[in-house]
Amino acid sequence: MNDKRRNTWRPDTQLTHLGRDPASHQGTVNIPVYRASTFIWDSPEVLEDYRHHGQEPDYRGHLYGRNGNPTTAAFEDAVAELEGGFRGLVMPSGLAAIVGAVLAVARSGEHVLVTANCYWHARQVFDSLLPRYGIEVSYFEPMAGEAIAELIRPQTRALYLEAPGSNTFEVQDVPGLARLAHAHGLAVLLDNTWATPLFFKTFEHGVDISIHAATKYLVGHSDAMLGMLVTTRDWFVPVRNLVREMGYIASADDAYLGLRGLRTLGVRLRQHERSALAVAHWLQGRPEVERVLHPALPEHPGHAFWKRDFRGASGLFGVVLKARPQAAVDAFLARLTLFAQGASWGGYESLVRQQSPREPGPAERLLRLHVGLEAVEDLLADLAQAFEALTP
């Protein structure tokens, strides 16, 4: 779609129309699923054109399915335009997007700075995978601010951020850290899965490569594994070449599910936000709760940055229970009906997962809640009856 007015479109209009071009696909409202490994070339010049222009960031063309197809390209373009980046690269999972982004910016003998509250599978990558390739990693406290300048070395190549971070949900000063990083010649990578391109515009705040577990809110229905990278113009070709040479690509079917999810992202996220805040405020008044970890709460670390830079909050946050034996926490979790125990989040359903170590004796317990699209009154009733199991 080439509409001159699209630069003035509001987010809900973008979500409805980006990645769609009925004129190019027999008038279909939704782009079809192109299950294609092989593309037929019109002439030998097609390959020559790719050899001459394939390294240019504006090059578009489908020569082989491992490099994409019209369905994956539509999803890539839609997410990139929504986020304000140059172009996107679809990936088979969020973890693949993390690995691909980091390996695209750092090589053997180089160094990456990483926020200490990153996603735990990302930390496995930083602790176990990168050292195999000679890449060193250092961690910094998420609210350290400009003090991280002391950790930058001559061989440091990238700054890896999450805002908010996993488990504890601190919100970092992304634009401030990006300015510091760029002053030292570092690339800025940020996992934007929590806020999505709807609630945080990474490229307006100095990010070079935005990472998404599209499995979560972008797909939104807990039925597809999908990742996404969105980059600036300068970083697109290096990142694209690395991830495609590694064989990273997602299927057209999963990209189609990502496009489907985008259409309702706005209405879903606004409902997630309202319900999650209602649950968070309710939990603050419960005697069993030590503290609630939600970026939109005024007392939360980094709340001022969230209020300044973000356009909303999603449905994922943390709650710390007062010291209880593990058996009592297990009984609480077992009594929950609407909050199912599961590893993921971002779908329409509510989930809960214990994030703190399982220990038999009394200890504070960190839980992660994803508040879904159920009626909030029913969710509160579910939590209330389950809390009865925590009574000493």
Disulfide bonds with the S-S distance in Angstrom:
none
